[in-house]
Amino acid sequence: MDTPRRAGPSGDTIVAIATPAGRGGIGVVRVSGPQTAAIAMALFGALPPPRYASLRVFRDAENQPLDEGLILYFPKPNSFTGEDVLEFHGHGGPIVMDLLIARFLELGARPARPGEFSERAFLNGKIDLVQAEAVADLIASSSASAARAAMRSLQGEFSRRTNDIVSDLVRLRAQVEAAIDFPDEEIDVHTDHRLERDCGAIRTSIATLLISAREGCLLHEEMTVALIGRPNSGKSSLLNALARHDRAIVSAVPGTTRDVLREQIDLDGMSLHLIDTAGLRESGDEIEREGVRRARAAAAQADYLLLVIDDADGDDAVNGLPGIPILPARYTLVRNKIDLTGRSPGLLLAPETDSGQAAEVAISARTGTGVDALRAHLRSLRAHELAAETPFSARRRHVDALHRADRALESACRELWLRRGELAAEELRLAQRTLGEITGEFTPEDLLGQIFSSFCIGK
């Protein structure tokens, strides 16, 4: 039986400043936990009315005034964390804030870890993991579109679409397991092709969700661009030209690149993650075949592709790349080695003006001709992604989980086609568990620590 991996919060009462460091007109201190009511009683002699702002004087242990401001009390379970929560809205001076924090520590609270308030909201079932991450994304939004996408995730759009797929998956899993446990019933895994069709429909839903998740991920994280193409098309030379240093080994010998090379580049303040891959071709060499397999995997997970061809080979070089689905919206055709063909450098075809076709850029990676035009094109792609309206915000881990769930479903569909119900049921269970990682239904504790440690203190 599947069980969620979610531990409850500790019994500590935590405190933190919830406003940015520095001086300001208002500073907010937030307290959450079982001792919250006792702290309020010690400070004010009585609990304030729930969810009403009250003007109070904050005093130290000798009854000397520390500050004057508003207090708000949110009794459990109707609070952000699901625990008793108290907020102090005082004057935003660093010394005043430190004095208030010291007083709460004297009364039994402890300093909150980064993201611990949001973590407690998740652990107490007030929000799921996607919504918790959306809180941080909303705070860190660098554009209006990013803020709107984060808000849609916070309101549950991504979680709803994920849970709808999980519901379909659970129904399919129940049918498969019922066919195994009760072979005399109506559904027979050995003869009924509806199970295969349902499995394929779920894969289609995941593919659609994956497109949106990729778009939402680009609002907050680096864009990943993979360089793909046949051997000797100049991918490694282009990586070096874009990185402006010799990162990859360049050789006239085909198949020099055997592994995936990664490089971070800066495009006038925009960060881009470049991936150089092995040349795509059929090979009898075992090591080269592994390099090609890794190239395909990198291309499948990249946000965008640069398809590099030798300009002398013409358009035939684009066709028949083994194992790589080419979508016009996801790649730019880079015509390399124009120093040998005489083609004019620069952007030849822009997707904004030629709908349905991939962009084309002519360059010479060896001489650097046209590379600045390619960099400008990549900057425009990144700027377009940042400005575009997306259904919700997402993170790289969500994209990875969707990929892993799809691979499990691909195996499940294959096992159903082969009439191996027990193996199909196991793959469906793995797919359900992987999708559960997105919302936090099934989440390892170390992943929780990694996620919430990136939050600001007080949130």
Sequence and secondary structure as in RCSB ss.txt:
>XXXX:A:sequence
MDTPRRAGPSGDTIVAIATPAGRGGIGVVRVSGPQTAAIAMALFGALPPPRYASLRVFRDAENQPLDEGLILYFP
KPNSFTGEDVLEFHGHGGPIVMDLLIARFLELGARPARPGEFSERAFLNGKIDLVQAEAVADLIASSSASAARAA
MRSLQGEFSRRTNDIVSDLVRLRAQVEAAIDFPDEEIDVHTDHRLERDCGAIRTSIATLLISAREGCLLHEEMTV
ALIGRPNSGKSSLLNALARHDRAIVSAVPGTTRDVLREQIDLDGMSLHLIDTAGLRESGDEIEREGVRRARAAAA
QADYLLLVIDDADGDDAVNGLPGIPILPARYTLVRNKIDLTGRSPGLLLAPETDSGQAAEVAISARTGTGVDALR
AHLRSLRAHELAAETPFSARRRHVDALHRADRALESACRELWLRRGELAAEELRLAQRTLGEITGEFTPEDLLGQ
IFSSFCIGK
>XXXX:A:secstr
    B     S  EEEE S SS EEEEEEEEESTTHHHHHHHHHSS   BT  EEEEEE TTS EEEEEEEEEE 
TTSSSSSS EEEEEEEE HHHHHHHHHHHHHTT EE  TTHHHHHHHHTTSS HHHHHHHHHHHT  SHHHHHHH
HHHHTTHHHHHHHHHHHHHHHHHHHHHHHHH TTSS  TTT THHHHHHHHHHHHHHHHHHHHHHHHHTTS EEE
EEE STTSSHHHHHHHHHTS  S   SSTT   S EEEEEEETTEEEEEEE       S HHHHHHHHHHHHHHH
H SEEEEEEEGGGGGGGTTT TT    GGGEEEEEE HHHH    EEEE TTTSTTS EEEE  TTT TTHHHHH
HHHHHHHHHHHHS  SS   HHHHHHHHHHHHHHHHHHHHHHTT HHHHHHHHHHHHHHHHHHHTSB  HHHHHH
HHTTS TT 
